[in-house]
Amino acid sequence: MSSALVVDDLLNSVRNVYLRIEPKSSYAEQIFARWKKYDDGWDKITRLQDMRPKAEAFFDDEDVLSDVEQLLKALGETQATLLTLQGHEPDTTYGMDQETIEFYRDLRSLVRKKDGDKIDVLQRKAMDSLKRKLYPVMRLEKG
């Protein structure tokens, strides 16, 4: 559970609307700052991935594994968004068809967290479910 909480925190900080970025930085620099934060947390992501077999052995619960997979999917969506937007300036639409313009607009909307966006929904559902299932087990082990 602690690995999931750490990764949840990482996702929140990467997508934080108030991420400290120089006010006059270019869009590419802003994306890079978020990517750097994501990349700096790679060890936390790896730890969560490494915990999957242990969780499977301990809980023998497909739902717990599914929740972990959903959290990792939210991470993957964030990673793909940041990678795709690197090197893309938002005002550059010359030669793009409407579908491509909308694709980049939708991606830009995912960079900064908004309640109810696609990544937020994946993340919240996974974390709420993990907390509901694992907190009681953690309390039993403690007592």
C-alpha positions, 0 to 999 in steps of 0.5 A: 500500500505504501508504494501505491501511496508514493506513486499516487503522490508522484502523479499528483505532483507531476500533474500539479497545476501549481508546479513551480516553473519559471513564469517566463519559461517556454511551453517546452521547458514547462513540459520538460520540468514535468517530465523531469519530476516524473523521471526523478520518481522512476524508482518509486514506479519501479518499486510499485511494479516490483510489488505486484508479484508480492501483492498477488501472493499475499492477497490472492485478489484479482481486484487488488492487482487490477487496481495496481494495474489501473494506477500503473495505467494512469502513470503510463498515460501521463508518461505518454502525454509528456513524451508526445508533447515534448518538442511540440509548441501549442501555437504550431498548427500549420499543416495540421488537420483538425483531428491532429489539432484536437489531439494535441489540445486534448493532450495539453489538457491532460498535463495539468490535473483537473478533477474528472479528467481521464487520468484523474479518474483512473488514479482516483478509482484505483486509489480509492479501491486500494484504500478500501481493500488494504487499510483494514488488512493493515490495521489487523497486522498492526493490532 
